[in-house]
Amino acid sequence: MPVYRKESDMKHTWTRAAACLMAVSLTASLLAACGKSHKEPADSLIASETYVNATVPEMQEDAVEEIAQQILGDDVEFDGNYDNLNQSQKQQLKQALQEKGYTADIKNGKIVYYSYTPTADQKEIAEVVRKVRGDDSWDGQYQSLSKEEKQQVQTELQARGYDVEPAAGGFRFYNEADRRAETTRSSYNRLPTKEQLSAVLNDILGLDGFKKWNGKFTSLTADQQRQMLDMLNEYGFDLALDKDGWLYIVHAPENKMTYDSAYTAAELGSTTMPSTTIVTTTSADTPTENVTGTTAAKEEPGIAIAQEALSTFGTARSSMRKVIPTADGGFMTIVFFHDASGAFADTDAGYKFTRSALVKLDKNGRYVWKAVFGTKSARQQGVWLEDVTQLTDGSFVAVGYTDGKDFADRKDKKTDELDGLIVKVSESGDILWQKLQYGTENDLYYSVAAAPDGGFVTGAQTESSDVSFETLANGVRKAVLQKWSADGAVQWANALNSGSYACQIRGIAVTDAGAIYVAYYAAGGTTLQMDMSQLAGYGAADSIVIKYDANGGMIAHRAIAGSGSDEVTCISLAEGGGVIVGGNFTKNVRDDSVFAGKANQGKSDAFLVRLDARLDVQWVKTFGGADRDSITGITEIRGGFAVCGSSVSSNDAFDFLGSGTYDAFVLTVTDNGTGVSKYAIGSSNDDEALGIAASGGRHAVVVGLTHGANNHFLGLEPAGANGKSVCFIEMLKLG
């Protein structure tokens, strides 16, 4: 099984194979999203057998009961049975325990504890900062501390017994299990395979440079050697390069190899590093032999899914459409809403039709702040934000479209065409700027991803060839990929033309080295003008995954095409330097498509396709019932992936659903595509899961909309109703 995972600090990150670490920001005790840590763990940190066999620390019962009483209020006396709390009260209690470092659940009237991380709270951290600085002038913002002050705060916290390190947006706290997981992970004591090295070097050198490379590490420049080691070590290895061009494990220098010897990596004691296995599975999930003849991976147990917290949010006719992890361990979401009421009662009542909001959540899925975007001159649409990312400076960029004319540079607008909209918001929610991209036809932005240089990459659909798009072909619909600087200046653009059919860039994923993966969808099939006739599709609609270098040069492409309509809806960076994409397909009767051997079960089936760094197919997984099924979001977790989606089916792969017409679901899939776990989210009305994001490796949030107030959503406020949706936010523990 592959052993390393790519990461960055924001959305679409490669996370190392080590256990994700618990974190706290200066505003709250937070479970941090897995991020870069250049400090490798020491061998001496392996946990003792005493710890391994020890029970999980528990909070004093009277202290827990005191919290429960505070939640109930003075009018009701707590009777000691936690099952008598309603669902909302249970969630409040679990969230209160999490803030004190305890991960726990309520079962059979009792508190069941799963883990504990000694964590300094906001008050204690502020006390330490005051002690270090010798005054009370600190503004509460971690970024305002100097490097020396952070180190002094760390030293003082360590003296108080905390295992802590500075991290983006706060301090990262560890428990002994975290440290043990780091030092016992498989990659820490292993050498990489040739496939893994190839993926890294392909990102560094580019496809042409990699083809010309002579295979000697000593022929790489010093900067390229440094990039290679940095990337490998960020994946969880512990490697260095000697003067003779041998790659070796720092804490076991006798274990060496060259690029040419990487297929049979050095033996580490009694352990030999296997080469990566690429597998496919049949629609019945039976492991088979793949096209290269290597033995398929053995089926694994799935990664378990359990609820940590559930809440609803918004106002009548609102939906939460997107979610990403943020650097402080929380989440950023996009909400569509129509009324200035409920959670949006303080917004401008003059806005028309759909309004969009960026809503910041903390690590427990609770509201922090919002930034609202609307128009008073909309004729049909309003403002729709489709995607959001966090830049390296902590700010957020979101993209979408509007038919409003009250933006600064469109007051002369006389027609109903849609204009592309890009907005930038500060880390605390202040709107920094709003930018329109438009011509005389419809122009819509669907996707955005942060770039490692501080800028960002966007994906749009345009029919225009003037004003913002004056260099593009006239009379055709185009999917446009653009690279921007942090202040909103276009640095380069690529157009994919599909004639009269709709074409969209549905998702973008950018690696730490700057390589760009794009999920492209063409409603009329992949008949592109950009010398891509070899990608001509088989059916009514096809998708393509394309890999570019940081300057927009195409490296590789892969058609996701069957016999019918094949729609990629989401993309995420994945283990080994490649990506995983998800969506839905309608039928397949061909033996030469990516869905070969995958029989369609109903009107549309959900799919996952795992591609390596060269965009070669590693495995394909399909999930079908008798009706319409689709995957709408993907996030990488420790050991695999978590995906969300919606289904009208209640049989075959979706026999665990059936509460309403549309039900939401979450699936976890192991790295090699064989182990699957399933989780239902449903009421008697329609429910849809529209986004998912991981935090802490084995914690995730799934968001969407519900029209129901029973079953999964019983007792929650605000409540959904038939024809009136509200947002839902569900925190999940995975594994």
C-alpha positions, 0 to 999 in steps of 0.5 A, spaced: 500 500 500 502 507 498 505 510 504 506 517 503 501 523 502 502 530 500 500 536 504 499 543 504 496 548 509 490 549 506 484 546 502 486 540 497 492 539 502 497 533 502 497 530 509 503 526 511 501 518 513 503 520 520 497 521 525 494 527 525 495 532 531 491 535 535 491 543 536 489 549 539 488 556 537 489 562 541 481 563 541 479 556 542 482 549 543 482 547 536 483 540 533 487 542 527 487 540 520 493 536 519 499 541 516 506 541 515 511 540 521 518 540 519 520 538 526 521 530 525 519 526 532 525 523 536 525 515 536 525 516 544 518 518 543 515 511 542 510 510 548 511 505 553 506 499 554 504 502 560 501 508 556 498 503 551 494 499 555 492 505 560 485 507 560 483 514 557 483 520 562 476 522 564 473 528 567 471 529 574 463 526 574 461 532 578 464 537 573 461 534 567 454 534 571 455 541 573 456 543 565 450 539 564 446 543 569 448 549 566 446 547 559 439 545 562 438 552 566 436 553 573 428 551 571 430 543 570 434 539 575 439 534 572 438 527 574 444 524 572 442 520 566 445 524 560 440 520 555 435 524 558 438 530 555 435 532 548 439 532 542 441 539 542 443 539 549 447 532 548 451 536 542 452 542 547 455 537 552 460 534 548 462 540 545 464 543 552 468 537 553 472 537 547 474 544 549 477 542 555 481 536 551 476 530 551 473 527 545 467 523 548 460 521 546 454 519 550 452 512 550 447 508 555 446 514 559 453 515 561 459 519 558 464 514 554 471 517 553 475 516 547 481 520 547 484 526 551 490 531 550 492 536 555 491 543 552 492 550 555 485 554 554 485 561 551 485 564 558 492 560 560 495 562 554 493 569 554 496 569 561 503 566 559 503 571 553 502 577 558 508 573 562 513 573 556 511 580 554 511 583 561 505 587 559 497 587 557 498 590 550 497 583 546 491 584 541 490 576 542 492 575 535 497 569 534 500 573 528 502 579 532 507 575 536 515 575 534 518 568 533 522 569 539 516 570 543 512 564 540 518 560 543 518 563 550 511 562 550 512 554 548 518 554 553 513 556 559 507 552 556 512 546 556 514 548 563 507 547 565 507 540 563 504 541 556 507 537 550 506 543 545 509 546 539 508 553 535 503 552 529 499 556 524 494 560 527 496 558 535 499 552 538 499 545 537 498 540 543 500 533 543 498 527 547 503 521 548 498 517 543 500 522 537 507 522 538 507 514 538 503 514 532 508 519 529 514 514 530 511 508 529 508 510 522 510 505 516 514 511 512 518 513 518 522 507 518 522 506 510 525 508 504 521 511 498 519 506 492 521 508 485 514 510 483 514 515 489 520 518 487 518 519 480 512 522 482 516 527 486 521 529 481 516 529 476 513 535 480 519 538 481 522 537 474 516 537 470 514 532 465 519 534 460 525 535 465 523 528 468 524 525 461 531 528 460 533 526 467 539 521 467 537 518 474 542 521 478 541 525 484 547 528 484 545 531 477 540 535 480 541 542 482 542 543 490 535 547 490 532 541 486 535 536 491 533 540 497 525 540 494 526 533 493 528 532 500 523 537 503 517 534 499 519 526 501 520 528 509 513 532 509 510 526 506 513 522 513 519 520 511 526 521 515 531 522 509 537 525 507 542 525 501 550 523 501 555 526 497 555 520 493 548 520 491 545 515 496 538 516 499 538 514 506 534 514 512 537 519 517 536 515 524 538 509 520 544 511 515 546 504 513 539 503 509 541 507 503 539 506 495 539 510 489 533 512 484 535 505 480 535 501 486 528 504 488 524 498 485 527 493 490 528 498 496 533 497 502 531 492 507 530 495 514 531 489 519 526 484 517 522 489 513 522 490 506 519 496 503 514 493 497 513 497 491 506 501 490 500 496 488 495 499 483 489 496 483 482 495 480 475 492 483 469 489 480 462 492 481 461 487 486 467 490 490 471 483 489 479 484 488 481 483 481 488 483 477 489 490 474 491 491 467 499 491 469 498 484 471 500 486 479 496 483 484 491 487 487 490 489 494 487 485 499 480 488 501 481 492 507 476 493 513 472 500 512 474 506 516 468 507 521 464 513 521 461 516 528 457 522 529 460 527 534 456 533 533 450 535 529 446 542 528 442 546 523 444 553 521 441 559 517 434 561 515 428 558 511 430 557 504 438 556 505 443 551 504 450 550 505 454 548 499 461 548 500 466 547 506 474 547 506 478 546 512 482 553 515 489 554 518 486 555 525 483 548 525 476 550 523 472 551 517 470 556 512 463 554 508 459 558 503 451 559 504 446 560 499 440 564 502 434 568 500 431 572 506 433 577 511 431 573 517 434 567 522 441 567 522 441 572 517 436 577 520 442 583 520 443 583 513 441 588 508 433 587 506 434 590 500 438 584 497 434 581 491 433 573 490 439 569 492 444 572 497 451 568 498 455 568 505 462 566 507 461 563 514 466 561 518 466 555 523 470 553 529 473 546 530 466 544 533 462 546 527 460 552 531 458 559 528 464 565 528 463 570 523 460 571 516 461 576 510 455 577 506 454 578 498 448 581 495 445 585 490 439 590 490 439 590 482 438 582 480 433 580 475 433 573 476 439 570 480 442 575 485 449 573 487 452 565 487 459 564 490 461 557 488 467 555 491 472 558 496 480 557 498 484 560 503 491 563 501 497 563 504 497 569 508 490 567 511 485 571 507 480 567 503 478 568 496 471 566 493 468 565 486 462 565 483 457 570 479 452 575 479 447 578 474 447 585 479 449 591 476 450 595 483 458 593 483 462 599 482 465 597 475 458 595 472 453 601 473 452 601 466 450 594 465 443 594 461 442 586 460 441 580 464 447 576 462 451 573 468 458 576 470 464 572 474 465 575 481 471 574 485 471 576 492 477 577 497 476 577 505 480 577 511 482 572 516 477 576 521 471 577 515 472 584 513 471 584 505 478 586 502 475 587 495 470 585 490 472 584 482 468 582 476 470 579 470 465 580 464 464 581 457 457 582 453 455 574 454 455 570 460 461 569 464 461 564 471 466 562 475 466 555 479 472 553 482 478 556 486 484 553 489 490 557 493 497 557 490 504 556 494 506 563 491 501 566 495 496 567 489 490 563 487 488 559 481 481 560 478 476 556 473 471 559 469 466 558 464 465 564 459 461 565 452 465 572 451 470 574 447 471 582 449 473 586 455 475 581 461 476 575 455 478 579 449 483 574 447 479 568 447 475 565 441 469 568 439 462 564 438 464 559 443 463 557 450 470 556 453 472 553 460 478 558 462 483 557 467 487 563 470 492 564 475 492 570 479 497 574 484 494 575 491 492 582 489 487 580 484 492 581 477 491 575 472 498 572 471 496 567 465 490 564 462 488 558 458 482 556 455 479 550 453 473 550 447 468 546 446 464 549 441 456 550 443 456 546 449 457 548 456 463 546 459 466 548 466 472 547 470 468 543 476 474 543 481 482 545 482 487 542 486 494 545 487 500 541 490 505 544 494 510 544 488 505 548 484 502 543 479 495 544 478 490 538 477 483 541 473 477 537 473 474 539 466 466 537 464 463 538 457 456 537 457 457 535 449 462 531 450 470 532 450 470 535 443 475 540 444 479 546 440 485 545 444 488 540 440 485 534 444 481 530 439 484 524 442 480 525 448 473 525 444 468 522 448 463 516 448 457 519 450 453 525 451 457 528 456 464 527 458 470 529 463 477 530 463 482 531 469 488 535 466 495 536 470 499 543 468 505 546 471 505 552 475 506 556 469 500 553 465 503 548 461 500 542 460 503 535 463 498 530 462 491 528 461 486 523 462 479 522 460 473 520 465 469 517 459 464 512 458 458 511 454 453 516 457 454 522 461 460 522 465 460 528 470 466 529 475 463 534 480 469 534 485 477 533 486 482 532 491 489 531 492 491 524 494 496 519 496 502 519 491 502 525 488 496 524 484 488 526 485 482 522 486 475 525 483 468 523 484 461 524 480 456 520 477 455 516 470 449 514 467 451 508 463 457 504 460 457 498 455 464 499 452 470 495 454 475 501 453 472 506 457 475 508 464 468 504 467 470 498 463 467 492 467 462 497 471 455 496 470 450 501 471 445 500 476 440 505 475 439 512 472 446 515 474 451 511 479 456 515 483 463 513 482 470 515 485 477 514 480 484 514 483 489 517 479 497 517 480 501 523 479 502 521 471 494 521 471 494 513 470 488 510 473 490 506 479 482 504 481 475 505 480 470 505 485 462 505 483 456 505 487 449 504 484 442 503 486 436 503 482 435 511 481 440 517 481 446 517 486 452 522 486 458 524 489 458 531 491 465 532 495 471 529 497 476 530 502 483 526 504 483 523 511 488 518 514 488 512 511 484 514 505 478 518 503 471 521 506 466 523 500 459 525 501 453 525 496 446 524 495 442 519 493 434 517 491 436 510 491 434 505 497 437 498 494 444 495 492 449 500 494 445 505 497 440 500 501 442 503 508 438 509 505 431 510 504 428 516 509 426 521 504 426 522 496 433 525 497 438 522 502 445 524 504 450 520 505 458 519 507 462 514 505 469 512 507 474 509 502 481 506 504 487 508 500 487 502 495 479 503 494 477 496 497 475 498 504 468 502 504 464 504 510 457 507 509 453 513 513 446 515 512 443 522 513 436 523 512 429 525 514 422 524 511 423 529 506 429 531 502 436 532 504 443 533 501 450 533 503 454 538 498 461 538 502 466 535 506 472 537 509 477 533 514 480 536 520 485 532 524 486 526 520 480 522 523 475 528 524 471 531 518 465 536 517 459 534 512 455 540 510 448 541 506 441 542 506 435 539 510 427 539 509 426 535 514 425 536 522 425 528 524 429 522 524 436 524 523 434 532 524 429 531 530 429 536 535 434 541 532 433 548 531 432 552 526 428 546 523 427 544 516 420 543 512 417 541 506 419 546 501 423 550 506 430 548 507 435 549 512 443 548 512 446 542 516 453 542 519 455 535 522 461 533 525 464 526 524 469 522 527 472 517 522 476 511 525 
